[in-house]
Structures are given as structure tokens and as C-alpha cells.
Amino acid sequence: MYQGIGASAGIGIGRVMLVTEKSLDYTPVRVKNISDEVARYKNALKEFCAETQVKADKIAQSLGEKEAEILQGHILMIQDPYMNGEIEKLITGGECAEKAVETICDMFIDMFSAADDELTKQRATDVADIKKSIVSILLGVQQVDISTAPPNTIIVVGDLTPSMTAGINRDNIVGIVTQVGGKASHSAILARALEIPAVLSVPCATQKLTDGMSVIVDGTSGEVIPQPKIEQVEEYTRRKLSYLAEKKALERYIGMPTVTADNIKVELVGNIGKPQDAPRILECDGEGVGLFRTEFLFMDNAEMPTEDEQFDAYKRVALTMKDKPVIIRTLDIGGDKEIPYMGLDKEDNPFLGFRAVRFCLQRSDIYKIQLRALLRASAFGNVKIMIPLVTCVEEVRAVKALVAECKAELDAENRKYNSNVQVGVMMETSAATMIADLLAKEADFFSIGTNDLTGYTMAVDRGNPRVAYLYSAFNPAVLRSIQHIIKCGLEQNIMVGMCGEAAADPMLIPLLISFGLSEYSVSATAVLATRKQISRWSKQQADEIANKALSMTTEAEVVAYLKTVVD
Amino acid sequence: MVSKKLTVSNAQGLHMRPAGLFANAMGKYKSDVFLNVKGNDVNGKSLMNIIAACIKCGTEIEIRCTGEDEADALAKAVELIESGLGE
């Protein structure tokens, strides 16, 4: 059994299709018929552009325009007249097309890699991709085509690249195993979007798993079982069926209101990271968007996104969700994330450093572009603005002042926006918890970000395995913080939501009902399960559970107790 | 030969998309187009060379056009750079 990261839930049982890169070795020859060789190169170039365009179109359809742009860039690069001229010059001088392409591509790879600029360095990998594709075409080497995979195929690959994803047929591919990538990687997001069970980061997967080998992939636990015994296949077939049955059972909650057992209505919305995730929230019956992370616009982009680009992205979500609420969190980045063009320095303590609203307020030139785009999008739906990492009242006031400035500019330009657009606070620091009563007077709403709130409250880095045991929302310190934030919000009559993973946790849900949480924002796939969990408890039952849990002194006691309650 | 000095002012600098836009537009002219960046001449019709030159926001460049339609080429180049290349 191999252990990896379970990145897309469900169980796949099938045979391995190993996707490895074929060798591109060749013996360079001196060319005699130069015009034939130039024609051979030009044909390969044409084929490359046509193939790449087809892939880009497929990706634009399945994943979105932004992802497709990378591949479109490859076409632009290879059509460069100078580069083509140099390649043809070498061929005219007697080099074979393979050698000519390789020489010129390598020249640019060296040039780009040597640049003192992260963006330019990244372009070197694009040129390497282009080189590989064109040399493959010239040599007539067919790279493995995933689209021809037979039914019950488990794809095993080093990393799932955008050009590969275009070929995935979800009827035939029942599992994905990769050697690299985490839960938030491109491969993971894609696998979840396609609802294909996936286990990522399995060391040496492409060596241990061989073509045609029978294998079980458990995307929930992150296990990969090579050559399973008959009993294991039976066991996992059972689990797979029960997983699918459970999924099916949840379908009866589709279209139902989200209410407690005694009919108290709450809002159940979804978290998204990209505009193209929004339709998925509706498919899963979410009632809006409780957290739209905007970092993707900045992280996936080689350059600062313009106001119009941002506006398009926000507007797209607003329109998709019609009149349903869409809470958009403004830029939440800092020194731990590499965004070359932002010019952020590496910091010793990035989580306590120059990030999120702190960065935005000092770089109001960047922030105002985002706020203007958000305001403009507010004319197209129920858009709300959320400020991350707030620690003091001044920050909320400063953001609101910038919003007012942007509104005045838009007025002067005669552009439309919702003048009552709400500005809320993401509650995720101990400081914000302590002054929740003061913040509630400034903010239009609260949303509790349990992931960071747990991290900051417990002063723990969950990525550090030696202290990760402290990372639990069931610590009395975190539970009391959540209770306090909700109480302060309700006293000022503002909406209080929760947008961390904890909002979907069956053990936490009775406590949240008792505290009076009014909005639960969860991942799309968790919407129906959360609705079911909320429907289990009346306010009175929830109060009893909460009273008992909060009377306990340790995390272990709380968890042990809640387990007995939930099961 | 006609030339003009100016400063790249779009936030992204001459990177992928803006550079592609510029090189493509320049490719339509018969004249040679060169960008002089910190003493080095860069082929203004070549996206790859423009990328390699890492021309960031705030960089001063000199655009030089030579050929029968040099005045039009220069006017277009200046217009593109000053307009912020689609940003």
C-alpha cells in the first residue's frame, strides 16, 4: 500500500495507464535537401500550432479562459518571426530540423533562465515545453494520449499538466495518481471538478505502478493499493458503493431549505477560488457564495491583473449567482506566497508580517484597482466586500474610506455600482476576537475564518507536524472565540457567517447552531451533507450539547464527547 | 531613420501579453523596429527578444524605426506604449 494525499474523494478500481514521457533522442544529421527540411520544419510548426489551439480550446471550455492562456502563449512564442528566422537559418546551413529547433529553443531557455526577473525565468519552462512538443512531432514520437484510455483506467503520472487535462474522459478514467502536488494543486482542483478519485504526492508512483497493473485508489484516505487481493477488491467495491449511496442519499436534500430541526432558517453558501467554480456551487445547491478568494487572479497571472480583468471575474460570479449573495474577499497575500511582480520580500515571519489588509492599505494603488473592480461588479448582483486579517478598528475605517474614494471616482466617471454595498470583516485573529464588539459597530457583517482563527489563536503552524496536534477548532480557546464573535455580531444585528472548513464539520455544527451562526460557507461538495447535519438538531438540543461541550476543559474531552453525540 | 525616447508606463511592463501585442503590431510594418534598452538593441518585432530583455514598468527605452514606412511604424509604436498596451 502506498500513502499519498487524498485530494479528490471516492474510490476508483481499475488498471494503470502509465503516462510517461517518451525519449526524444535522435542522431543529428547533415541535411542535403534543404528546402525539404525547411518544409518539414514548417509542417511540424503548423501541426504544433493546430494541436495546441485545440488543447487551448478544450481547456477554455472545461476549465476557463485563464488556463487556456498559457497554451495560447506557446503559439504566440513559436510564431515569433525572429525565432523562426534563426531556426530556418540553421536548417539552411545544413542542420536537421530537430537540431535547429533544439539549438534556438535552448538559446532562449538559457537567456530567460539567466534573467534577473522571476517572470522571465518562468517563461523558460514554456520554451522547454514548446521544444519538447515540436521535436516530438518531428521525430513522429506520439506522447501517450489520455483521451484513448479504455474504461476503468487509473491514470498514473508525474504531474497532471494543463495540456494533459484536456484529454480526460470522465467516463473511462476512474482514478488519478500523481507523484507531486498537494490538496490545492492544479491536479487536485481538476480531479475534484471532474469528480474523479485522486491520490497525489505518492513518492515514485511512476516507477512503482506499471502499465496494466490492477490498482485501487482511495481518494478519501489517500491510499493506493497495488495488485489488490480479491478480498480487498470486494471490500473496496463495497466501500465505493456505500460512498456512492451516501452521495445519492444526500440528493434528497437538493432544493430543500436549510433549516434546523425546529425550522430555524440559516444560509448555506459555498467557497470558491475562481469564477468558473461558481456554477458548481449552484449545481450542488448552494445558496450563494460565502467566500470568493481573489488571490487566483494575482497568483495565476504573470502580471498584475487590470481593473477590467478583475471586474470581469467578479461580474461573472455575480451574474452566475443572480441575486444570491456573493462575498468577495479582497487580496489576501503576503511574503509566504510568491507573486514575483508584487515585489514582496521574503520575511522571517510571513504570517505575522506584511500581508492581506496591511499590504493593501500601504499599497492603495493596487488595492484601489481591486475595490473599483468590486464596486463596478456590485451593479450586477449581490456583491459584498470582505476584509481579511483585520486586527484593529482603524483598518476597517481605512478600507471604508478607500471604498468611499473609489465610489466618488466612479460617480465622476458616471459608472454604475451599488451604493449600499456591504463591507464586512473576516474574523480570523485573536485581536479581532477580543474587539469583536467594537468591530461589529463598524462592519456590515462578520465571517469567521476558522482555519486562520485556529492558527492564530493557538499560535500554531498546522504545516509543522511536530505542533500540528494543537491545530484543532475544538480547543476551548477556539470554541470560546467563535462563541464570542457570534455573540458580539448578533448584539449589533449584523450577519455572522463562517467560511472555514469547520463550518461543514458535523461535530461543530450543533455548537454553531447554539451560538446562533446565521451563515455557513462550505466547499461545493459539502453543501448537501451540511444541510443534512443542520437539519438534525433543534436549537434546544444544540444548546444542551454546546453547554456540555463548553463546560469541558480539554480539546480531547470535547472531541470525545462530540463524537458520541454525532454518531 | 526616426526615433523617440519614452518610458514604459504600463504596470506589467513589456511581458507576455503586452509584448505579444507590440511585436504583432510592429510585424505589420516593412521597416525595421528596434528598442534600445539600457544600451542593448532589441528586435521590436520579436516577442521572444522583448521578453528576454525584461522591460519593466518605468524603464526608459528608445524606439528606432528604419525603412520606407518608418514614420508610421514609429507613430504606432509610441501610441501602443503610451496607451499602456491594452491594460
Interface residues (C-beta under 8 A of the other chain):
Chain A: G73 L76 M77 D80 P81 Y82 M83 F108 M111 F112 A115 D116 D117 L119 T120 R123 A302 E303 M304 T306 Y341
Chain B: A11 Q12 G13 H15 M16 R17 P18 G20 A23 N24 G27 N43 K45 S46 L47 M48 N49 I51 A52 C54 K56 E87
